């Protein structure tokens, strides 16, 4: 069952119902985003991502394998060397 309804104006604008504003914690000047989630439109307050959301986006196949500091430095050296060779 729907929480609330809004009517679309001729200019394509809507009013966000008070209950939805309260649940999202938004007010005048707040930014909300619209997202497509498997044929459903999700509305959320912009910037409300958890660290888990960010981690899943950065590492979709799970956490990266652990490396030593020396391995990281070697990888950076190789990367810089390759970039200089291309340019």
MOKA-V531085 format. One record per residue. N is the residue number from 1. RES is the residue in one letter. SS is DSSP state (a for helix, b for strand, c for the rest). PHI is phi in degrees with one decimal (999 if undefined). D_LAST is the distance of its C-alpha to the last C-alpha in Angstrom with 2 decimals. Layout:
{{N | RES | SS | PHI | D_LAST} {N | RES | SS | PHI | D_LAST}}
This chain:
{{1 | X | c | 999 | 58.85} {2 | X | c | -69.1 | 56.88} {3 | X | c | -74.4 | 56.66} {4 | X | c | -159.5 | 56.80} {5 | X | c | -129.6 | 56.35} {6 | X | c | -131.7 | 54.79} {7 | X | c | -108.5 | 55.53} {8 | X | c | -83.0 | 52.83} {9 | X | c | -82.5 | 53.52} {10 | X | c | -62.5 | 53.19} {11 | X | c | -87.3 | 49.97} {12 | X | c | 83.3 | 48.47} {13 | X | c | -98.1 | 49.06} {14 | X | c | -132.5 | 50.73} {15 | X | c | -101.4 | 52.45} {16 | X | c | -87.1 | 51.56} {17 | X | c | -58.7 | 54.91} {18 | X | a | -54.8 | 56.01} {19 | X | a | -62.0 | 56.06} {20 | X | a | -69.3 | 52.44} {21 | X | a | -58.5 | 51.37} {22 | X | a | -64.4 | 53.26} {23 | X | a | -64.7 | 51.73} {24 | X | a | -82.5 | 48.16} {25 | X | c | 69.9 | 48.86} {26 | X | c | -114.6 | 47.70} {27 | X | c | -151.6 | 49.21} {28 | X | c | -54.7 | 48.56} {29 | X | c | 89.3 | 44.87} {30 | X | c | -69.5 | 43.76} {31 | X | c | -108.6 | 40.98} {32 | X | b | -117.1 | 41.67} {33 | X | b | -119.3 | 39.40} {34 | X | b | -113.8 | 40.39} {35 | X | b | -130.2 | 38.97} {36 | X | b | -91.9 | 39.67} {37 | X | c | -124.3 | 40.93} {38 | X | c | 53.4 | 42.12} {39 | X | c | 67.7 | 43.99} {40 | X | c | -124.4 | 45.20} {41 | X | b | -96.5 | 44.05} {42 | X | b | -111.5 | 43.70} {43 | X | b | -109.6 | 43.98} {44 | X | b | -145.4 | 42.89} {45 | X | b | -67.8 | 42.26} {46 | X | c | -62.1 | 38.57} {47 | X | c | 80.6 | 36.82} {48 | X | c | -99.1 | 39.43} {49 | X | c | -109.1 | 37.35} {50 | X | c | -84.3 | 38.39} {51 | X | a | -62.6 | 36.17} {52 | X | a | -65.4 | 37.12} {53 | X | a | -58.9 | 35.82} {54 | X | a | -65.2 | 32.42} {55 | X | a | -64.6 | 32.39} {56 | X | a | -64.3 | 33.30} {57 | X | a | -69.1 | 30.54} {58 | X | a | -76.8 | 27.88} {59 | X | c | -130.5 | 29.39} {60 | X | c | -63.7 | 31.25} {61 | X | c | -96.7 | 31.90} {62 | X | c | 102.5 | 33.39} {63 | X | c | -63.8 | 32.28} {64 | X | c | -70.0 | 29.39} {65 | X | c | -69.3 | 30.49} {66 | X | c | -69.5 | 30.97} {67 | X | c | -131.4 | 28.66} {68 | X | c | -80.5 | 29.25} {69 | X | a | -60.7 | 27.41} {70 | X | a | -64.1 | 26.08} {71 | X | a | -63.9 | 24.75} {72 | X | a | -64.0 | 22.97} {73 | X | a | -63.1 | 21.42} {74 | X | a | -62.0 | 20.32} {75 | X | a | -63.0 | 18.69} {76 | X | a | -65.2 | 16.77} {77 | X | a | -58.7 | 15.69} {78 | X | a | -61.1 | 14.53} {79 | X | a | -62.0 | 12.60} {80 | X | a | -63.0 | 10.82} {81 | X | a | -62.3 | 10.25} {82 | X | a | -65.3 | 8.88} {83 | X | a | -63.4 | 6.41} {84 | X | a | -67.1 | 5.29} {85 | X | a | -69.3 | 5.68} {86 | X | a | -77.2 | 3.79} {87 | X | c | -89.5 | 0.00}}
